[in-house]
Amino acid sequence: MAFSEEQVRAWARDAYERGEASFEVRRERCALLVIDMQDEFVKPGWTPYWVPEATRRVPAVRALVDCCRRSSVPVLFTVFSATHGFLDRPASGASMPNRHPQAGAPHDEWFRDGRIWPDLAPLPGEVVIHKPSYGAFYDTPLQSILRNLGRDTVLICGTLSNYCCGTTARQAYERGFQVVFGSDVTATDDDAMHEAELRVLRRGFARVATGAQIAAWISR
């Protein structure tokens, strides 16, 4: 059987725009990952890393967190913080332009404690993963924790869509987890990049859904 260029391009385009992973979302198999909703990204104007759209999406993220708690879906948080004297970071990280060299030297208080935005504060007993890079599985115990919880489906919300959230989605997929990526409970610093990330994840890594859809699946 031969396939035309027009045909394969049309299939790819359709998958980017309207594709949907076929796995079922089952509450008892899910865990919610709240990625990096910390002061450095959410507190208005505090750092050059502020993501205004993440601040606007706090209520939607909180609604999903509350829904998961009511439904006995484990809620796990991730943050950047001063782990191991910053010696556990990828070596080339400091040379990347997303470190905002134009903003001057980093403030001593930034990315030190990993303080989660107060409206999303973890409850006692909820896990907080302190991670050294974009993906939440890299050099952390997240995979072991999820396996010990008996969860093979991760629901992803937080920031930034095309960095920490997207990298975590890819790492989860590669480790055999089913991935659900929240389209309106994730945010980044450029709307076009957010939509581009959703397109890639939708085609090859995750089931992309709104926060309301995710809440409905785990509440039924």
Secondary structure as UniProt FT lines:
FT   HELIX           5..18
FT   HELIX           27..29
FT   STRAND          30..35
FT   HELIX           39..42
FT   TURN            44..45
FT   TURN            48..49
FT   HELIX           52..56
FT   HELIX           58..70
FT   TURN            71..72
FT   STRAND          75..80
FT   HELIX           83..86
FT   TURN            87..88
FT   TURN            91..92
FT   HELIX           93..95
FT   HELIX           97..99
FT   HELIX           101..103
FT   TURN            108..111
FT   HELIX           118..120
FT   TURN            124..125
FT   STRAND          128..131
FT   TURN            136..139
FT   HELIX           142..149
FT   STRAND          153..159
FT   HELIX           161..165
FT   HELIX           166..174
FT   TURN            175..176
FT   STRAND          178..187
FT   HELIX           191..204
FT   STRAND          207..209
FT   HELIX           211..219
//
